[in-house]
Amino acid sequence: AGGNPSILDEPQKTNIILYSSEIDNAAYLKIAGATITANSVLSPDGTQNADTLNFSTSIGSRIEQSVNPSVAGDYTFSVYLKSSSPKQVGFRTGISATSIVTINVTTEWTRFSVTQNLPSVPNTATPQIRSIDSLGGNVFVWGLQIELNQNPSSYIPTTTAAVTRNADVITVSPPAGTVKITTTF
């Protein structure tokens, strides 16, 4: 509608976290009194499938899931979060001795991401979303993703296994007398 047309053209990516939008699944450890209410709010895709992460009054209240990346490199952990009122939470990749990044969760869905280098394999990453105070409260969670790259790609849903999205391929058929261009990433 009056803007410049654009195409989302992404390389092949793999989301290695399991149950990316089912935080109530047993694959996620609920530690220090953290609990999950499944499918409690509308997610960014408009479906009633985002979960509520309820923090206890323990500072270490959190969810986490261990994953085993297959190659060394930069990994980006991303997640969509929102809250019924502004709240600060801790966010970390869980690679090596990572520090906790404090993020400000608002009443609007926002995708947060953090990138860290995994220097060698085998190695385990244990990403976390955690309370940083003893006030308790909750945040809404959807669309967790861990991928090899410094920038998060569009969301790739997973269930029982990692999922790979193929690279986008754009083919343009030009008018007669011009050169045909194919782009693959």
C-alpha positions as CSV (number, residue, x, y, z in Angstrom):
1,A,0.0,0.0,0.0
2,G,2.3,2.7,-1.2
3,G,5.5,1.2,0.2
4,N,8.4,-0.5,-1.6
5,P,7.8,-4.2,-2.2
6,S,10.1,-6.5,-0.4
7,I,10.8,-10.3,-0.1
8,L,12.0,-12.1,2.9
9,D,14.9,-14.2,1.5
10,E,16.6,-16.3,4.2
11,P,19.4,-19.0,4.2
12,Q,18.8,-22.5,5.5
13,K,18.4,-22.5,9.3
14,T,17.8,-25.1,12.0
15,N,16.0,-24.5,15.3
16,I,17.6,-27.0,17.7
17,I,15.4,-26.4,20.8
18,L,12.6,-28.8,21.2
19,Y,8.9,-27.9,21.8
20,S,9.5,-24.3,20.8
21,S,6.0,-23.2,21.6
22,E,5.1,-25.8,24.2
23,I,6.9,-24.5,27.3
24,D,4.7,-26.8,29.5
25,N,6.5,-29.8,28.0
26,A,8.8,-31.9,30.2
27,A,11.7,-31.0,28.0
28,Y,11.8,-27.7,29.9
29,L,13.0,-27.9,33.5
30,K,10.9,-25.7,35.8
31,I,13.3,-24.7,38.6
32,A,12.9,-23.0,42.0
33,G,9.1,-23.0,41.9
34,A,8.6,-21.8,38.3
35,T,5.3,-23.1,36.8
36,I,3.7,-23.0,33.3
37,T,0.1,-22.4,32.3
38,A,-0.2,-23.8,28.8
39,N,-2.0,-22.0,25.9
40,S,-3.1,-19.1,28.1
41,V,-2.8,-16.2,25.8
42,L,-2.7,-15.3,22.1
43,S,0.8,-15.6,20.6
44,P,2.3,-13.3,18.0
45,D,0.8,-15.6,15.3
46,G,-2.7,-14.9,16.6
47,T,-3.3,-18.4,17.9
48,Q,-4.1,-19.2,21.6
49,N,-0.9,-21.1,22.1
50,A,1.4,-18.9,24.1
51,D,2.2,-20.0,27.7
52,T,2.4,-18.1,30.9
53,L,5.7,-18.6,32.9
54,N,4.9,-18.0,36.5
55,F,7.9,-17.1,38.7
56,S,7.9,-18.0,42.4
57,T,9.4,-15.6,44.9
58,S,12.8,-17.2,44.6
59,I,15.4,-15.3,42.7
60,G,16.5,-18.4,40.8
61,S,13.0,-19.2,39.6
62,R,13.4,-20.2,35.9
63,I,12.8,-22.5,32.9
64,E,15.6,-24.0,30.9
65,Q,16.3,-26.8,28.4
66,S,19.6,-28.3,27.6
67,V,20.6,-28.7,23.9
68,N,23.7,-30.2,22.3
69,P,24.8,-28.2,19.2
70,S,26.5,-30.3,16.6
71,V,29.1,-27.7,15.4
72,A,31.0,-24.9,17.0
73,G,30.2,-21.3,16.2
74,D,28.0,-18.4,17.1
75,Y,24.5,-19.4,18.3
76,T,21.6,-17.1,18.8
77,F,18.8,-17.8,21.3
78,S,15.6,-15.9,20.7
79,V,12.1,-15.8,22.2
80,Y,9.0,-13.8,22.1
81,L,8.0,-12.3,25.5
82,K,5.3,-10.0,26.9
83,S,3.8,-9.3,30.3
84,S,0.6,-7.9,31.7
85,S,2.7,-5.1,33.3
86,P,6.3,-4.1,32.6
87,K,8.8,-6.6,34.2
88,Q,12.5,-7.3,34.1
89,V,13.6,-10.8,33.6
90,G,16.9,-12.6,33.1
91,F,17.8,-14.1,29.7
92,R,20.8,-16.2,28.9
93,T,22.2,-18.6,26.2
94,G,23.6,-21.0,28.8
95,I,26.8,-21.6,26.7
96,S,29.8,-22.0,28.9
97,A,29.8,-19.5,31.8
98,T,27.4,-17.0,30.3
99,S,26.2,-14.0,32.3
100,I,22.5,-13.2,32.6
101,V,21.3,-10.4,30.4
102,T,18.5,-8.3,32.0
103,I,15.7,-7.5,29.6
104,N,12.6,-5.3,29.9
105,V,9.5,-7.1,29.0
106,T,6.5,-4.8,28.1
107,T,2.8,-5.4,27.4
108,E,3.6,-5.9,23.7
109,W,5.1,-9.0,22.1
110,T,8.8,-8.4,21.6
111,R,11.4,-10.8,20.2
112,F,14.5,-10.8,22.3
113,S,17.7,-12.4,21.3
114,V,21.2,-13.0,22.6
115,T,24.2,-14.5,20.7
116,Q,27.3,-16.3,22.1
117,N,30.1,-18.3,20.6
118,L,30.2,-22.0,21.3
119,P,34.0,-22.6,21.0
120,S,33.9,-26.4,20.6
121,V,31.8,-29.5,20.5
122,P,30.7,-31.6,22.2
123,N,29.3,-28.9,24.5
124,T,25.9,-28.2,26.0
125,A,23.9,-25.0,25.9
126,T,21.2,-24.5,28.6
127,P,19.2,-21.4,27.7
128,Q,17.2,-19.8,30.5
129,I,14.4,-17.4,31.1
130,R,14.6,-16.5,34.8
131,S,13.4,-14.2,37.6
132,I,16.0,-11.7,38.7
133,D,14.2,-10.6,41.9
134,S,12.2,-12.2,44.6
135,L,8.9,-10.5,43.6
136,G,7.4,-13.4,41.7
137,G,5.0,-12.6,38.8
138,N,4.8,-13.8,35.3
139,V,5.6,-13.3,31.7
140,F,4.0,-14.8,28.5
141,V,6.4,-16.9,26.4
142,W,6.3,-18.2,22.8
143,G,8.5,-19.2,20.0
144,L,11.8,-20.2,21.5
145,Q,14.6,-20.7,19.0
146,I,18.3,-21.6,19.0
147,E,20.1,-21.4,15.7
148,L,23.7,-21.3,14.4
149,N,24.2,-17.7,13.3
150,Q,24.6,-14.3,14.7
151,N,21.1,-13.1,13.7
152,P,17.8,-14.6,14.4
153,S,15.9,-15.8,11.4
154,S,12.1,-16.1,11.2
155,Y,10.5,-18.4,13.7
156,I,10.9,-22.2,13.0
157,P,8.4,-24.3,15.1
158,T,9.6,-27.5,16.6
159,T,8.2,-30.4,18.5
160,T,10.1,-33.7,19.2
161,A,13.1,-32.9,17.1
162,A,15.1,-30.0,15.6
163,V,13.6,-28.6,12.4
164,T,15.5,-27.2,9.4
165,R,13.9,-24.7,7.1
166,N,15.3,-24.8,3.6
167,A,16.9,-21.8,2.0
168,D,14.6,-19.5,0.1
169,V,15.0,-19.7,-3.7
170,I,13.8,-16.8,-5.8
171,T,13.5,-17.2,-9.5
172,V,12.6,-14.3,-11.8
173,S,11.4,-14.9,-15.3
174,P,12.4,-11.7,-17.1
175,P,10.8,-10.4,-20.4
176,A,12.2,-11.8,-23.6
177,G,15.7,-10.5,-24.5
178,T,16.9,-10.1,-20.9
179,V,19.0,-12.4,-18.6
180,K,17.3,-14.8,-16.2
181,I,18.5,-14.4,-12.5
182,T,18.2,-17.1,-9.9
183,T,19.3,-16.4,-6.3
184,T,19.9,-19.1,-3.7
185,F,21.3,-18.6,-0.2
